[in-house]
Amino acid sequence: MHQRPIGTATRGTTNPNRLRRMDRWIAATHGPALRREVSPVAVDLGYGAAPWTAVELLARLRTAEPRTRVVGIEIDPARVAAATPYEREGLTFVHGGFEIPLAGRPSLIRAANVLRQYDEGDVAAVWRRLCARLAPGGLLVEGTCDEIGRRHVWVALGPEGPRTVTFATRLGSLDRPSDLAERLPKALIHRNVPGEPVHAFLRDLDRAWAAASPYASLGARQRWITTVRTVSADWPLTDDVRRWRQGEVTVRWSALRPGAL
């Protein structure tokens, strides 16, 4: 018997290039793992009313590993039907949900702007379900971004659970780092209050950003790099200046983990 898809349909809002920051990070950090796979498969879970994000994911991952295949999964069958004309070599679309209805285990599951509509209490169970479907060495990336992809925050998880949180922004549009708070994923967005680690991290970023204001004359990128270098003294960052230059900073999940997760 065909299993009923697990989950509920999202609003389906999507735009071309919306997930470019997440995609580039995945290609850079997960590329070596894709290259080690015999037949690497990536899932774009909940791609929405149009298939742009899946089409773009294929192109970006193939810069890291040309053998990568992408499967777009949508819980709304009408969206799958609408996406089917965009299928090509290495890109297919299937009806499904959090059960990930594939014969094998994917190397990557990307779930962008999917859990935002769920309750915070649902997140841990969804994470466990998705991580259980990953191939050994696989990666789940779950997060939220604004409508045109200027600001984005995501959690990266392995089969063992959460690993890191990445904050990414177009630096030219940034007033202060805590502007990213509105794009925190569901696991963290209600935790941006005094006493919670994510609030303290964003507070420290803001303070370092203010202290680095003299570097603004050299450009927002230099100010951001100086800011992140300052907070690296007190927070367990996992990246370096090569990623900071892209308007990113990645911190270990253990440092931002809410008490309930």
C-alpha positions, 0 to 999 in steps of 0.5 A, a space after each residue: 500500500 502506498 504510504 500517505 505523505 507525512 507532513 502538511 503543505 507549505 504556502 509554496 512561496 518561492 523565488 529564483 535565487 532565493 536559496 543561493 546562500 544556502 546552496 553555495 554553503 552546501 556545495 563548499 562544505 558538503 562537496 567532499 562528502 558528495 564526491 565520496 558517494 558512489 551515486 550521490 543524491 540530494 533532496 529538495 524537500 518542500 520546494 514549493 509552487 514552482 521548481 526553481 530551487 530544485 533546478 538551481 540546487 542541481 546546478 550548484 551541487 554539480 559544480 562540486 560533484 558532477 554526478 549529483 542527482 537531485 530529487 524534488 519532493 512535494 506533499 502537494 501532488 499538483 505541485 509535482 505535476 507542475 514541476 514534471 516538465 522541468 525534469 531533466 537528466 539528474 533532476 526528478 520530482 516525486 510526491 511525498 513528505 517527511 518520510 522521503 519516499 526514495 529507494 535509497 538514502 540521500 546524501 543531502 536533504 535540504 528543507 528550506 522554509 518548511 518547518 516555519 509553519 510547524 510548532 516548535 515542539 514538532 521540530 525535534 521529531 521531524 529532525 530525527 525522522 529526516 536524519 534517519 533517512 540520511 546516508 552515512 555521512 549525509 547532511 540535513 540542512 533546515 532553515 529559513 530565509 527572506 523572500 529574496 534570499 538576503 538573510 538566511 539562518 540554517 541548522 546543519 544536522 548529520 545522522 547523529 543530530 544537530 551540528 552547527 547553525 549558520 547565519 548568512 546575509 548580504 552584507 550591503 543590506 545589513 544594519 546590524 547582525 541581530 537583523 537576522 533574528 527574524 529568519 531564525 529557524 523554528 527551533 530557535 526563533 522563539 528563543 531569541 530572548 534574554 537568558 537564551 544562548 542564541 540571544 547572547 550570540 546575536 547580542 555579542 555580534 551586535 556589540 562587535 559590529 558596533 565596535 568595528 564601525 571604523 572598518 565601515 570605511 573599508 566596506 561592509 565585508 571588512 567590518 563583518 570579518 572584524 566582527 566575526 573575528 572578535 566573537 570567535 574569542 568567546 564562541 565556538 565557530 567552525 568556519 574561517 575567513 574564507 566563509 566570513 567573506 561571504 557574509 557568513 558565520 557558523 557556530 556549533 549547535 551545542 553553543 546555541 542549543 535551547 534547553 528543550 532540544 
